[in-house]
Amino acid sequence: MHQVREEIALLQNNLEFFRHSKNADKLREDVNKKIADAEQSLHEMKAQLKVLNQAADTL
C-alpha cells in the first residue's frame, strides 16, 4: 500500500508540471486515469486488509 500511495503522490506531482501547458491535455488525461486507477487499487487493498484483520481477530 505504501508503494501505491507513493505512486499516487508522484503522479499528482507530475500533473502539476502539465497544469499550465495548453498542449498537454492528452497527457493530463492519461495521468488522471493512472491516479484514479491507483486510488481504486489502494481502496481495494484497504478493504482486503480490513477483511484479513477481522479474520485474525476472530482466531
Biopython code that builds the backbone (N, CA, C, O; Angstrom):
import numpy as np
from Bio.PDB.StructureBuilder import StructureBuilder

atoms = [
    (1, "MET", "N", (0.823, -1.187, 0.000)),
    (1, "MET", "CA", (0.000, 0.000, 0.000)),
    (1, "MET", "C", (0.871, 1.256, 0.000)),
    (1, "MET", "O", (0.536, 2.262, -0.625)),
    (2, "HIS", "N", (1.967, 1.177, 0.696)),
    (2, "HIS", "CA", (2.872, 2.326, 0.755)),
    (2, "HIS", "C", (3.359, 2.695, -0.647)),
    (2, "HIS", "O", (3.436, 3.873, -0.998)),
    (3, "GLN", "N", (3.680, 1.688, -1.433)),
    (3, "GLN", "CA", (4.177, 1.927, -2.793)),
    (3, "GLN", "C", (3.099, 2.589, -3.654)),
    (3, "GLN", "O", (3.400, 3.476, -4.454)),
    (4, "VAL", "N", (1.857, 2.165, -3.494)),
    (4, "VAL", "CA", (0.760, 2.753, -4.270)),
    (4, "VAL", "C", (0.543, 4.201, -3.852)),
    (4, "VAL", "O", (0.307, 5.065, -4.697)),
    (5, "ARG", "N", (0.622, 4.470, -2.548)),
    (5, "ARG", "CA", (0.489, 5.860, -2.078)),
    (5, "ARG", "C", (1.589, 6.744, -2.662)),
    (5, "ARG", "O", (1.339, 7.879, -3.069)),
    (6, "GLU", "N", (2.807, 6.207, -2.696)),
    (6, "GLU", "CA", (3.922, 6.971, -3.271)),
    (6, "GLU", "C", (3.704, 7.220, -4.760)),
    (6, "GLU", "O", (4.003, 8.301, -5.268)),
    (7, "GLU", "N", (3.178, 6.208, -5.456)),
    (7, "GLU", "CA", (2.909, 6.360, -6.888)),
    (7, "GLU", "C", (1.865, 7.450, -7.126)),
    (7, "GLU", "O", (2.011, 8.262, -8.039)),
    (8, "ILE", "N", (0.820, 7.468, -6.311)),
    (8, "ILE", "CA", (-0.222, 8.487, -6.442)),
    (8, "ILE", "C", (0.373, 9.876, -6.220)),
    (8, "ILE", "O", (0.097, 10.804, -6.980)),
    (9, "ALA", "N", (1.185, 10.013, -5.184)),
    (9, "ALA", "CA", (1.808, 11.308, -4.890)),
    (9, "ALA", "C", (2.706, 11.753, -6.039)),
    (9, "ALA", "O", (2.703, 12.926, -6.413)),
    (10, "LEU", "N", (3.467, 10.831, -6.593)),
    (10, "LEU", "CA", (4.352, 11.154, -7.714)),
    (10, "LEU", "C", (3.545, 11.588, -8.938)),
    (10, "LEU", "O", (3.891, 12.571, -9.594)),
    (11, "LEU", "N", (2.482, 10.864, -9.242)),
    (11, "LEU", "CA", (1.648, 11.216, -10.391)),
    (11, "LEU", "C", (0.995, 12.584, -10.197)),
    (11, "LEU", "O", (0.927, 13.384, -11.130)),
    (12, "GLN", "N", (0.520, 12.844, -8.987)),
    (12, "GLN", "CA", (-0.091, 14.145, -8.722)),
    (12, "GLN", "C", (0.937, 15.261, -8.845)),
    (12, "GLN", "O", (0.628, 16.342, -9.346)),
    (13, "ASN", "N", (2.142, 15.005, -8.395)),
    (13, "ASN", "CA", (3.217, 15.984, -8.527)),
    (13, "ASN", "C", (3.536, 16.228, -10.003)),
    (13, "ASN", "O", (3.694, 17.371, -10.431)),
    (14, "ASN", "N", (3.629, 15.152, -10.768)),
    (14, "ASN", "CA", (3.909, 15.280, -12.198)),
    (14, "ASN", "C", (2.802, 16.051, -12.910)),
    (14, "ASN", "O", (3.059, 16.815, -13.840)),
    (15, "LEU", "N", (1.587, 15.842, -12.465)),
    (15, "LEU", "CA", (0.446, 16.521, -13.073)),
    (15, "LEU", "C", (0.566, 18.036, -12.939)),
    (15, "LEU", "O", (0.135, 18.771, -13.827)),
    (16, "GLU", "N", (1.138, 18.501, -11.855)),
    (16, "GLU", "CA", (1.318, 19.937, -11.643)),
    (16, "GLU", "C", (2.218, 20.559, -12.717)),
    (16, "GLU", "O", (2.046, 21.728, -13.064)),
    (17, "PHE", "N", (3.163, 19.797, -13.238)),
    (17, "PHE", "CA", (4.051, 20.317, -14.272)),
    (17, "PHE", "C", (3.300, 20.588, -15.576)),
    (17, "PHE", "O", (3.697, 21.450, -16.360)),
    (18, "PHE", "N", (2.214, 19.847, -15.801)),
    (18, "PHE", "CA", (1.454, 19.989, -17.043)),
    (18, "PHE", "C", (0.224, 20.869, -16.865)),
    (18, "PHE", "O", (-0.542, 21.068, -17.807)),
    (19, "ARG", "N", (0.040, 21.380, -15.690)),
    (19, "ARG", "CA", (-1.153, 22.151, -15.371)),
    (19, "ARG", "C", (-1.326, 23.372, -16.266)),
    (19, "ARG", "O", (-2.439, 23.675, -16.696)),
    (20, "HIS", "N", (-0.250, 24.062, -16.542)),
    (20, "HIS", "CA", (-0.339, 25.318, -17.280)),
    (20, "HIS", "C", (-0.036, 25.163, -18.772)),
    (20, "HIS", "O", (-0.064, 26.144, -19.515)),
    (21, "SER", "N", (0.246, 23.964, -19.200)),
    (21, "SER", "CA", (0.560, 23.726, -20.607)),
    (21, "SER", "C", (-0.731, 23.563, -21.403)),
    (21, "SER", "O", (-1.599, 22.765, -21.046)),
    (22, "LYS", "N", (-0.843, 24.316, -22.468)),
    (22, "LYS", "CA", (-2.048, 24.263, -23.292)),
    (22, "LYS", "C", (-2.113, 22.992, -24.136)),
    (22, "LYS", "O", (-3.201, 22.549, -24.502)),
    (23, "ASN", "N", (-0.970, 22.410, -24.444)),
    (23, "ASN", "CA", (-0.923, 21.272, -25.354)),
    (23, "ASN", "C", (-0.792, 19.933, -24.639)),
    (23, "ASN", "O", (-0.475, 18.929, -25.278)),
    (24, "ALA", "N", (-1.022, 19.894, -23.358)),
    (24, "ALA", "CA", (-0.799, 18.670, -22.602)),
    (24, "ALA", "C", (-2.105, 18.001, -22.161)),
    (24, "ALA", "O", (-2.109, 17.224, -21.206)),
    (25, "ASP", "N", (-3.193, 18.292, -22.839)),
    (25, "ASP", "CA", (-4.485, 17.737, -22.434)),
    (25, "ASP", "C", (-4.485, 16.213, -22.412)),
    (25, "ASP", "O", (-4.968, 15.607, -21.455)),
    (26, "LYS", "N", (-3.953, 15.597, -23.444)),
    (26, "LYS", "CA", (-3.930, 14.131, -23.517)),
    (26, "LYS", "C", (-3.061, 13.558, -22.404)),
    (26, "LYS", "O", (-3.426, 12.561, -21.781)),
    (27, "LEU", "N", (-1.933, 14.170, -22.156)),
    (27, "LEU", "CA", (-1.038, 13.703, -21.102)),
    (27, "LEU", "C", (-1.707, 13.842, -19.735)),
    (27, "LEU", "O", (-1.618, 12.936, -18.906)),
    (28, "ARG", "N", (-2.371, 14.965, -19.498)),
    (28, "ARG", "CA", (-3.089, 15.154, -18.228)),
    (28, "ARG", "C", (-4.181, 14.107, -18.066)),
    (28, "ARG", "O", (-4.386, 13.567, -16.980)),
    (29, "GLU", "N", (-4.871, 13.831, -19.153)),
    (29, "GLU", "CA", (-5.933, 12.824, -19.118)),
    (29, "GLU", "C", (-5.360, 11.454, -18.744)),
    (29, "GLU", "O", (-5.937, 10.739, -17.924)),
    (30, "ASP", "N", (-4.237, 11.096, -19.339)),
    (30, "ASP", "CA", (-3.593, 9.814, -19.037)),
    (30, "ASP", "C", (-3.140, 9.748, -17.581)),
    (30, "ASP", "O", (-3.328, 8.729, -16.917)),
    (31, "VAL", "N", (-2.553, 10.816, -17.092)),
    (31, "VAL", "CA", (-2.075, 10.843, -15.706)),
    (31, "VAL", "C", (-3.261, 10.785, -14.745)),
    (31, "VAL", "O", (-3.198, 10.089, -13.732)),
    (32, "ASN", "N", (-4.325, 11.497, -15.047)),
    (32, "ASN", "CA", (-5.516, 11.449, -14.192)),
    (32, "ASN", "C", (-6.103, 10.046, -14.136)),
    (32, "ASN", "O", (-6.573, 9.610, -13.085)),
    (33, "LYS", "N", (-6.078, 9.336, -15.259)),
    (33, "LYS", "CA", (-6.571, 7.953, -15.275)),
    (33, "LYS", "C", (-5.675, 7.064, -14.425)),
    (33, "LYS", "O", (-6.167, 6.216, -13.681)),
    (34, "LYS", "N", (-4.368, 7.252, -14.530)),
    (34, "LYS", "CA", (-3.441, 6.458, -13.714)),
    (34, "LYS", "C", (-3.667, 6.724, -12.228)),
    (34, "LYS", "O", (-3.615, 5.802, -11.414)),
    (35, "ILE", "N", (-3.915, 7.977, -11.879)),
    (35, "ILE", "CA", (-4.187, 8.324, -10.480)),
    (35, "ILE", "C", (-5.471, 7.638, -10.016)),
    (35, "ILE", "O", (-5.505, 7.053, -8.933)),
    (36, "ALA", "N", (-6.513, 7.707, -10.819)),
    (36, "ALA", "CA", (-7.784, 7.079, -10.458)),
    (36, "ALA", "C", (-7.625, 5.572, -10.304)),
    (36, "ALA", "O", (-8.172, 4.980, -9.374)),
    (37, "ASP", "N", (-6.880, 4.949, -11.211)),
    (37, "ASP", "CA", (-6.643, 3.506, -11.127)),
    (37, "ASP", "C", (-5.864, 3.147, -9.865)),
    (37, "ASP", "O", (-6.183, 2.165, -9.194)),
    (38, "ALA", "N", (-4.852, 3.933, -9.545)),
    (38, "ALA", "CA", (-4.043, 3.675, -8.348)),
    (38, "ALA", "C", (-4.875, 3.877, -7.085)),
    (38, "ALA", "O", (-4.742, 3.114, -6.128)),
    (39, "GLU", "N", (-5.728, 4.895, -7.073)),
    (39, "GLU", "CA", (-6.585, 5.129, -5.911)),
    (39, "GLU", "C", (-7.579, 3.988, -5.739)),
    (39, "GLU", "O", (-7.875, 3.592, -4.612)),
    (40, "GLN", "N", (-8.095, 3.459, -6.837)),
    (40, "GLN", "CA", (-9.009, 2.316, -6.771)),
    (40, "GLN", "C", (-8.275, 1.091, -6.234)),
    (40, "GLN", "O", (-8.810, 0.356, -5.404)),
    (41, "SER", "N", (-7.068, 0.878, -6.701)),
    (41, "SER", "CA", (-6.251, -0.235, -6.221)),
    (41, "SER", "C", (-5.987, -0.104, -4.724)),
    (41, "SER", "O", (-6.078, -1.085, -3.987)),
    (42, "LEU", "N", (-5.664, 1.092, -4.280)),
    (42, "LEU", "CA", (-5.418, 1.342, -2.859)),
    (42, "LEU", "C", (-6.680, 1.068, -2.045)),
    (42, "LEU", "O", (-6.611, 0.471, -0.971)),
    (43, "HIS", "N", (-7.814, 1.499, -2.549)),
    (43, "HIS", "CA", (-9.089, 1.267, -1.870)),
    (43, "HIS", "C", (-9.351, -0.235, -1.724)),
    (43, "HIS", "O", (-9.782, -0.695, -0.666)),
    (44, "GLU", "N", (-9.090, -0.992, -2.789)),
    (44, "GLU", "CA", (-9.291, -2.438, -2.753)),
    (44, "GLU", "C", (-8.334, -3.102, -1.764)),
    (44, "GLU", "O", (-8.726, -4.021, -1.045)),
    (45, "MET", "N", (-7.087, -2.645, -1.725)),
    (45, "MET", "CA", (-6.121, -3.200, -0.776)),
    (45, "MET", "C", (-6.552, -2.938, 0.658)),
    (45, "MET", "O", (-6.428, -3.811, 1.518)),
    (46, "LYS", "N", (-7.056, -1.742, 0.917)),
    (46, "LYS", "CA", (-7.516, -1.410, 2.264)),
    (46, "LYS", "C", (-8.688, -2.303, 2.666)),
    (46, "LYS", "O", (-8.764, -2.752, 3.810)),
    (47, "ALA", "N", (-9.593, -2.562, 1.733)),
    (47, "ALA", "CA", (-10.737, -3.425, 2.014)),
    (47, "ALA", "C", (-10.269, -4.847, 2.305)),
    (47, "ALA", "O", (-10.776, -5.489, 3.225)),
    (48, "GLN", "N", (-9.310, -5.342, 1.533)),
    (48, "GLN", "CA", (-8.777, -6.684, 1.763)),
    (48, "GLN", "C", (-8.067, -6.761, 3.109)),
    (48, "GLN", "O", (-8.202, -7.756, 3.821)),
    (49, "LEU", "N", (-7.323, -5.735, 3.461)),
    (49, "LEU", "CA", (-6.627, -5.701, 4.744)),
    (49, "LEU", "C", (-7.625, -5.702, 5.897)),
    (49, "LEU", "O", (-7.404, -6.351, 6.920)),
    (50, "LYS", "N", (-8.713, -4.980, 5.726)),
    (50, "LYS", "CA", (-9.748, -4.941, 6.758)),
    (50, "LYS", "C", (-10.338, -6.333, 6.972)),
    (50, "LYS", "O", (-10.547, -6.753, 8.110)),
    (51, "VAL", "N", (-10.606, -7.044, 5.882)),
    (51, "VAL", "CA", (-11.147, -8.399, 5.979)),
    (51, "VAL", "C", (-10.147, -9.317, 6.677)),
    (51, "VAL", "O", (-10.525, -10.111, 7.538)),
    (52, "LEU", "N", (-8.882, -9.211, 6.309)),
    (52, "LEU", "CA", (-7.851, -10.038, 6.939)),
    (52, "LEU", "C", (-7.727, -9.733, 8.430)),
    (52, "LEU", "O", (-7.597, -10.646, 9.246)),
    (53, "ASN", "N", (-7.766, -8.462, 8.780)),
    (53, "ASN", "CA", (-7.682, -8.084, 10.194)),
    (53, "ASN", "C", (-8.878, -8.604, 10.985)),
    (53, "ASN", "O", (-8.729, -9.048, 12.124)),
    (54, "GLN", "N", (-10.060, -8.548, 10.383)),
    (54, "GLN", "CA", (-11.252, -9.062, 11.053)),
    (54, "GLN", "C", (-11.154, -10.573, 11.234)),
    (54, "GLN", "O", (-11.551, -11.104, 12.271)),
    (55, "ALA", "N", (-10.627, -11.267, 10.225)),
    (55, "ALA", "CA", (-10.458, -12.718, 10.328)),
    (55, "ALA", "C", (-9.436, -13.062, 11.407)),
    (55, "ALA", "O", (-9.620, -14.023, 12.154)),
    (56, "ALA", "N", (-8.375, -12.290, 11.491)),
    (56, "ALA", "CA", (-7.343, -12.533, 12.501)),
    (56, "ALA", "C", (-7.896, -12.282, 13.903)),
    (56, "ALA", "O", (-7.509, -12.965, 14.851)),
    (57, "ASP", "N", (-8.788, -11.321, 14.040)),
    (57, "ASP", "CA", (-9.370, -11.014, 15.346)),
    (57, "ASP", "C", (-10.273, -12.137, 15.849)),
    (57, "ASP", "O", (-10.448, -12.296, 17.057)),
    (58, "THR", "N", (-10.844, -12.911, 14.938)),
    (58, "THR", "CA", (-11.753, -13.982, 15.339)),
    (58, "THR", "C", (-11.008, -15.259, 15.706)),
    (58, "THR", "O", (-11.615, -16.196, 16.225)),
    (59, "LEU", "N", (-9.733, -15.312, 15.450)),
    (59, "LEU", "CA", (-8.960, -16.522, 15.772)),
    (59, "LEU", "C", (-8.626, -16.609, 17.224)),
    (59, "LEU", "O", (-7.981, -17.565, 17.652)),
]
sb = StructureBuilder()
sb.init_structure("model")
sb.init_model(0)
sb.init_chain("A")
sb.init_seg("    ")
for serial, (resi, resn, name, xyz) in enumerate(atoms, 1):
    if name == "N":
        sb.init_residue(resn, " ", resi, " ")
    sb.init_atom(name, np.array(xyz, "f"), 0.0, 1.0, " ", f" {name:<3s}", serial, name[0])
structure = sb.get_structure()
